[in-house]
Amino acid sequence: MPQSSRADDTVILEIPDHPGAGAVDLQVEEEDAEPPAEELMIADAIKVQSNKPSLQKGQHADDVAALTEFYRTRTGPALWLTTAGFSERGAALLEVIGKADNWGLDPTAFPVPPKDYKPSSAEDQAATELAISLAALKYARAARGGLDDPKNINPIYGHEPTVRPPAEVLKELSTASAPDEVLLELHPKHEQFVRLRKALANAKSENEDLLLRRNMNRWRWMPEDLGATYVWLNIPEFMVYAVEDGKTVESEKALVGATSSPTPVLSADMTEIVFNPERIVPPAVFRRDVLPKLRGSGSFFGGTPNTAVLDQYGITVKKGGRTVDPKTIDWRKANLSGLTFVQKPGRTNIMGNVQFLFPNDRKVFMRATTFGGKFARDTRADGAKEPRVDNAEDLAARILAASNGTSSATVRQQIASGKTSRVSLTKPIPVHLTYFTAVVGDDGTVKTFGDIYELDNLPAATPAPAEDASSAPAAGAPSSEAPDTVRKPINGSLATTSP
């Protein structure tokens, strides 16, 4: 009698009594066997499903358009399914999408079927294929911060996320041996993003978890390449850094805009530095602080116009670009809209001795200030939206050395001359005005800053009363606020980025 020996649950080996009496016979138990996975040819069913209006619900129009076009011309097998269920590539994609929370994303934003789901009908298989592709496209968009327009979240934001074109993403996903890695590669590579993600895994509270996610998302809006040399001003930190090759080489305190005139968040290239800049006095400031003196006071009839106030503030009156003698103007009837008031450099000019120009749609720039005492405060949100930099001449020297090879001695001479001069940068230097309320130090410690513009939707410290430094052309008035303890700068906290 032949003896039976079961090698496993599915195969029976029939061994004969005498060697050589017969060949080994393999018999598969049909009740335990599963049909082999084969390519699933459902191109026509996919085309039908892709034309249904329900496909667009909750999806970005560009993703839907790319998906429809991709499958319209595709005649090959399904990407993520086989005749036996999900393919290895499809399962890998489901795995990474299901772990979106580990990357600071909301996994419920990417609806996909469970791993053990086995669609049977062609219609269901096609719908499943499309659902996975749409979820992958939405994940790709989210990884680059493109689920929402930052400007719609708050007008302070000026960045535009660099979302990968969905057609390119689909093409890469369809050909990659590891489509899950394609999605993961879309997340930011900046060192701070990597550190924030690690900190997220150990968040100690719901508020900290939310705070870290908020700041991770702001990194998704940043340019992928910050620049080999760049200037970084972090608004909630009230600090500005010069960074070269990933290292902080200059750290200075900064004044940012008050809550009523917030400093915008943007990135732009610095193209020019102005030494001893002139100032165009805003008409409202001129009307409030200078015009009453020009019209005279102390007399029932208004008194004699006092044009000496213009000399006091170093203000020249211009009309159509030409200088006008202020004594020839009847200031009681003058139409200020046709006049320009230019203030020369000097101690009464709040522009200070340096102005940094980086053209942008918010028309904002950085500059020095003659209100130097305000840098002694701990909370430095005050006045107009233009950031003001302590020791601006040092920052200018650092930038010009990196861009033009200019010596610091030359910079000092230009400033000391008192004359207005404009220096173009040979190599434009990127400037990043950011709003990061949480950063992670080299030791992994999360360091937080006050949410001065209330963008985190978390409890924040009450900001100090704002003073409008730009409201008067005169300078040198003592601050009425006693200096607080100065925050120690975080050297390198925002300086490192992956190559």
C-alpha positions in Angstrom: 0.0 0.0 0.0 1.4 3.4 -0.8 1.9 5.6 2.2 0.7 9.2 2.3 2.8 12.0 3.8 1.4 15.6 3.9 4.1 18.1 3.2 1.8 21.1 3.9 -1.9 22.0 3.9 -2.2 22.0 0.1 0.1 19.4 -1.4 0.0 15.5 -0.9 3.1 13.6 -1.9 2.4 10.0 -3.0 5.5 7.9 -2.1 5.7 4.3 -3.6 6.7 1.2 -1.5 9.8 0.5 -3.7 12.1 3.2 -5.0 12.0 3.5 -8.8 8.6 1.9 -8.9 7.0 5.1 -10.0 7.5 8.9 -10.4 6.5 11.3 -7.6 3.0 12.6 -8.2 1.9 16.0 -7.0 -1.8 16.5 -6.3 -3.3 19.8 -5.3 -6.3 19.8 -3.0 -8.8 21.8 -5.0 -10.8 22.8 -1.9 -7.8 24.7 -0.4 -6.2 26.1 -3.5 -6.7 29.7 -4.7 -6.5 30.7 -8.3 -3.2 32.4 -9.2 -3.3 36.3 -9.4 -3.4 37.5 -12.9 -3.6 40.9 -14.5 -7.0 42.5 -14.3 -8.2 43.8 -17.7 -11.0 46.3 -16.9 -10.0 49.3 -19.0 -13.5 49.7 -20.4 -15.2 49.5 -17.0 -12.7 52.1 -15.6 -13.6 54.5 -18.4 -17.3 54.2 -17.6 -16.7 54.8 -13.9 -14.3 57.7 -14.5 -17.1 59.6 -16.3 -19.5 59.5 -13.4 -20.1 62.9 -11.6 -19.7 61.3 -8.2 -16.0 60.9 -8.9 -15.4 64.7 -8.5 -16.9 64.9 -5.0 -14.2 66.1 -2.6 -11.5 66.0 -5.2 -9.4 68.8 -6.8 -10.5 69.5 -10.3 -7.0 69.2 -11.7 -6.6 65.7 -10.1 -9.9 64.6 -11.6 -8.9 65.9 -15.1 -5.5 64.2 -14.9 -7.1 60.9 -13.8 -9.8 61.0 -16.5 -7.2 61.6 -19.2 -4.8 59.0 -17.9 -7.4 56.2 -17.9 -9.0 57.4 -21.2 -5.9 56.5 -23.1 -4.9 53.5 -21.0 -5.7 50.0 -22.4 -3.5 48.0 -20.2 -4.3 46.2 -16.9 -5.4 47.9 -13.7 -2.6 49.4 -11.7 -3.5 48.4 -8.2 -5.7 45.3 -8.6 -5.3 41.7 -9.9 -7.9 39.0 -10.3 -7.1 37.9 -6.7 -7.4 41.3 -5.1 -4.8 44.1 -4.4 -1.4 43.8 -6.1 1.8 44.2 -4.2 2.1 47.7 -5.5 -1.5 48.5 -4.6 -1.1 47.1 -1.1 2.1 49.2 -0.7 0.2 52.3 -1.8 -2.6 51.6 0.7 -0.1 51.1 3.4 1.6 54.5 3.0 -1.8 56.3 2.6 -3.1 54.6 5.7 -0.1 56.0 7.7 -0.6 59.6 6.6 -1.1 60.6 10.2 2.6 59.9 10.8 3.4 62.7 8.4 1.1 65.2 10.0 -1.7 64.6 7.5 -5.3 63.6 8.2 -5.7 60.0 6.9 -9.5 60.5 6.7 -8.9 62.9 3.8 -7.8 60.0 1.6 -10.6 57.4 1.6 -9.4 54.0 0.4 -10.9 50.5 0.7 -9.6 48.2 3.5 -6.7 46.0 2.8 -8.8 42.8 2.8 -11.4 44.2 0.4 -11.9 42.0 -2.7 -14.1 43.6 -5.3 -15.7 41.0 -7.5 -17.6 42.7 -10.2 -15.9 44.7 -13.0 -17.8 47.8 -11.9 -16.7 47.5 -8.3 -13.1 46.7 -9.4 -13.0 49.8 -11.6 -14.4 52.0 -8.8 -11.8 50.6 -6.4 -9.0 51.3 -8.9 -10.1 54.9 -9.4 -10.5 55.4 -5.6 -6.9 54.4 -4.9 -5.5 56.5 -7.8 -7.5 59.6 -6.6 -6.4 59.0 -3.0 -2.8 58.8 -4.2 -3.2 62.1 -6.1 -4.7 63.8 -3.1 -1.9 62.6 -0.9 0.6 63.9 -3.4 -1.1 67.3 -3.3 -1.3 67.3 0.5 2.4 66.4 0.9 3.2 69.6 -0.9 0.7 71.7 1.1 -1.7 72.0 -1.8 -5.0 71.0 -0.2 -5.7 74.6 0.6 -4.6 77.9 -0.8 -2.6 79.5 2.1 -4.0 83.0 1.1 -7.5 81.6 1.8 -6.4 80.5 5.2 -5.1 83.9 6.1 -4.2 86.9 3.8 -0.8 87.1 5.7 0.4 84.1 3.7 2.1 84.9 0.4 3.5 81.5 -0.5 2.1 79.4 -3.3 2.7 75.6 -2.7 4.8 73.9 -5.4 2.4 71.1 -6.2 3.6 68.4 -8.6 1.4 68.3 -11.7 -1.0 65.4 -11.2 -0.4 64.0 -14.7 3.3 63.7 -13.8 2.5 62.0 -10.5 0.2 59.5 -12.1 2.7 58.7 -14.8 5.4 58.1 -12.1 3.1 56.0 -9.9 2.1 53.8 -12.9 5.7 53.0 -13.8 7.5 52.9 -10.4 8.3 49.6 -8.8 7.6 51.2 -5.4 4.8 53.7 -5.8 4.7 54.2 -2.1 8.2 55.7 -2.2 7.0 58.1 -4.9 4.5 59.6 -2.5 6.9 59.7 0.5 9.5 61.5 -1.6 7.1 64.4 -2.1 7.2 65.5 1.6 9.6 68.4 2.4 13.3 67.5 2.9 14.0 70.5 5.1 15.7 69.6 8.4 13.2 71.3 10.5 10.3 69.4 8.8 12.1 66.2 9.6 12.6 67.2 13.2 9.0 68.3 13.7 7.8 65.0 12.3 9.9 63.1 14.9 8.6 65.4 17.6 5.0 64.7 16.5 5.4 61.1 17.4 6.1 62.1 21.0 3.6 65.0 21.4 2.7 65.4 25.0 -0.7 67.0 24.5 -3.4 67.6 22.0 -2.3 71.3 21.7 1.3 70.3 21.1 0.2 67.8 18.5 -1.8 70.5 16.7 1.0 73.0 17.0 3.5 70.7 15.4 1.1 69.9 12.6 0.4 73.6 11.9 4.2 74.2 11.6 4.8 71.1 9.5 2.2 72.3 7.0 3.9 75.8 6.8 7.0 74.0 5.8 5.1 72.4 2.9 4.5 75.9 1.5 8.2 76.8 1.6 10.4 76.7 -1.5 12.0 73.3 -1.8 15.4 75.0 -2.2 16.0 77.8 0.4 19.3 78.8 -1.3 22.9 78.1 -0.4 23.0 81.6 1.1 19.8 83.2 2.4 18.3 85.6 4.9 15.7 84.2 7.2 13.3 86.3 9.4 11.1 84.3 11.6 8.2 86.6 12.7 7.1 85.0 16.0 10.8 84.7 17.1 11.6 88.3 16.3 14.9 87.2 14.9 16.7 87.5 11.5 19.4 85.1 10.4 22.0 85.1 7.6 22.6 81.5 6.6 25.5 80.2 4.5 25.8 76.5 3.6 23.3 75.5 6.3 25.0 77.4 9.1 23.9 80.6 10.8 26.6 83.2 10.3 24.7 86.3 11.6 21.9 86.6 14.1 20.1 89.9 14.8 17.0 91.0 16.6 14.0 92.2 14.5 11.0 94.3 14.9 7.9 93.1 13.0 4.6 94.6 12.2 1.9 95.1 14.9 -1.2 92.9 14.9 -3.0 95.8 13.0 -0.3 95.8 10.3 1.2 92.3 10.3 4.4 91.5 8.5 3.5 89.1 5.6 4.9 85.6 5.1 6.7 85.3 1.8 9.9 84.4 -0.1 11.6 86.7 -2.6 15.1 87.5 -3.9 17.0 90.4 -2.5 18.3 92.4 -5.4 19.5 95.7 -3.9 20.7 97.4 -0.7 20.2 101.1 -0.2 22.5 103.0 2.2 21.2 106.2 3.8 17.8 105.8 2.1 15.4 108.7 1.6 11.9 108.3 2.8 8.6 109.1 1.2 6.5 110.5 4.0 3.0 109.0 3.9 0.4 111.7 3.2 -1.6 110.7 6.3 1.5 111.2 8.5 2.3 114.5 6.8 -1.2 115.8 7.2 -1.3 114.8 10.9 2.1 115.8 12.1 3.5 118.5 9.7 0.6 120.3 8.1 -0.8 122.0 11.2 2.6 123.7 11.8 2.8 124.7 8.1 -0.6 126.4 8.4 0.4 128.2 11.6 -1.2 128.3 15.0 -1.9 130.6 17.9 -3.9 133.1 15.8 -7.6 133.4 15.1 -6.8 133.7 11.4 -4.4 130.8 11.4 -1.1 132.7 11.8 1.9 132.7 9.5 2.9 129.5 7.7 6.0 128.0 9.4 8.0 126.2 6.7 10.9 125.8 9.2 9.3 122.5 10.2 10.2 121.1 6.8 13.9 122.0 7.4 13.6 120.5 10.9 12.6 117.1 9.5 14.7 117.4 6.3 11.6 117.3 4.1 11.6 118.4 0.5 8.4 119.1 -1.4 8.1 117.8 -4.9 5.4 118.0 -7.6 5.6 115.9 -10.7 9.2 114.9 -9.7 10.4 118.5 -9.5 11.3 120.3 -6.2 8.8 123.1 -5.2 9.5 126.0 -2.9 7.2 125.4 0.1 6.8 129.2 0.6 5.0 129.5 -2.7 2.3 127.1 -1.6 -0.9 128.2 0.2 -0.9 125.4 2.8 -4.4 126.2 4.0 -5.8 125.3 0.5 -3.1 122.9 -0.8 -4.1 119.7 -2.5 -1.7 117.2 -0.9 -2.6 114.4 -3.4 -0.5 116.2 -6.0 2.5 116.6 -3.8 5.3 114.2 -2.7 7.2 114.7 0.6 10.7 113.3 0.5 12.7 113.1 3.7 16.5 113.1 3.4 18.7 110.7 5.4 19.5 111.6 8.9 18.6 111.2 12.6 15.0 112.3 12.0 14.5 109.8 9.2 13.0 106.6 10.8 14.3 104.5 7.8 17.7 104.4 9.5 20.9 103.9 7.4 20.2 100.7 5.5 17.3 99.4 3.4 17.0 95.9 2.0 15.0 95.5 -1.2 13.5 92.2 -2.3 10.7 92.9 -4.9 7.4 91.2 -3.9 3.7 91.7 -4.4 3.2 92.8 -0.8 5.6 95.8 -1.4 7.4 95.1 1.8 11.1 95.5 2.6 13.5 95.3 5.5 15.3 98.2 7.0 17.2 99.7 9.9 15.5 102.1 12.3 16.3 105.0 14.5 14.1 103.6 17.2 16.9 101.3 18.4 15.6 101.1 22.0 12.7 98.9 20.9 15.1 96.0 20.3 15.5 95.7 24.0 12.0 94.4 24.3 11.1 90.7 24.5 7.9 91.1 22.4 8.9 93.1 19.3 5.7 93.4 17.2 5.3 97.1 16.7 4.4 99.7 14.0 4.3 99.1 10.3 4.5 95.8 8.4 8.1 96.4 7.3 10.6 94.4 9.4 13.3 96.4 11.1 16.7 94.9 11.8 19.1 95.6 14.7 22.7 96.2 13.6 21.5 96.4 10.0 24.9 97.5 8.8 26.4 94.2 9.9 23.7 92.2 8.0 24.3 94.4 4.9 28.1 93.7 5.1 27.5 90.0 5.4 25.1 89.9 2.4 27.4 92.1 0.2 30.4 89.9 1.1 28.5 86.8 -0.1 27.0 88.4 -3.2 29.5 91.0 -4.4 32.6 90.2 -2.5 32.5 93.7 -0.9 34.5 94.3 2.2 32.9 95.4 5.5 35.2 98.5 5.5 33.6 99.6 2.2 30.1 99.2 3.6 31.1 101.3 6.6 32.5 104.0 4.4 29.3 104.2 2.3 27.1 104.5 5.4 29.4 107.1 7.0 29.2 109.3 3.9 25.6 110.1 4.8 24.8 110.1 1.1 22.1 108.0 -0.5 23.6 105.1 -2.5 22.1 102.0 -4.1 24.1 98.8 -4.5 22.8 96.0 -6.8 23.5 92.5 -5.7 25.6 90.5 -8.2 24.0 87.3 -6.9 20.5 87.8 -5.7 20.0 86.5 -2.1 16.7 84.7 -1.2 14.8 86.2 1.7 12.3 84.2 3.7 9.8 85.9 6.0 8.3 83.0 7.9 5.8 82.3 10.6 7.0 79.3 12.6 5.8 79.1 16.2 7.6 75.9 16.9 11.1 74.7 16.0 13.1 71.7 17.1 16.7 72.1 18.4 19.6 69.9 17.8 18.8 67.9 21.0 15.2 67.3 19.8 13.7 69.8 22.2 10.6 71.6 20.9 11.0 75.4 21.3 7.9 77.5 20.9 7.2 81.2 20.3 4.2 83.4 20.9 1.4 83.2 18.3 1.4 87.0 17.9 -1.0 87.0 14.9 -3.1 84.2 16.3 -2.7 81.9 13.3 -2.3 78.7 15.3 -5.7 78.8 16.9 -4.1 78.0 20.2 -3.9 80.0 23.5 -1.4 82.7 23.1 0.2 85.3 25.3 -1.2 88.8 25.2 1.1 90.9 23.0 2.5 94.1 24.3 0.7 97.3 23.2 1.8 98.3 19.7 3.3 101.7 19.0 3.3 103.1 15.4 7.0 103.8 14.8 6.2 105.0 11.3 3.6 107.5 12.3 6.0 110.4 12.8 9.0 111.6 10.8 10.9 112.5 13.9 13.1 110.0 15.8 14.9 109.7 19.0 12.0 109.9 21.4 12.5 107.6 24.4 10.3 104.5 24.7 7.6 104.6 27.4 7.9 100.8 27.9 10.5 99.4 30.2 12.7 96.8 28.5 11.8 93.2 29.2 14.3 90.3 29.4 15.8 89.7 26.0 15.2 86.3 24.6 18.3 84.4 23.8 18.6 83.9 20.1 18.3 80.3 18.9 21.5 79.8 16.9 20.9 77.5 14.0 17.3 76.7 14.9 16.1 77.6 11.5 19.3 77.4 9.6 19.7 73.8 8.5 18.2 72.3 5.4 18.8 69.1 3.6 20.7 69.3 0.3 
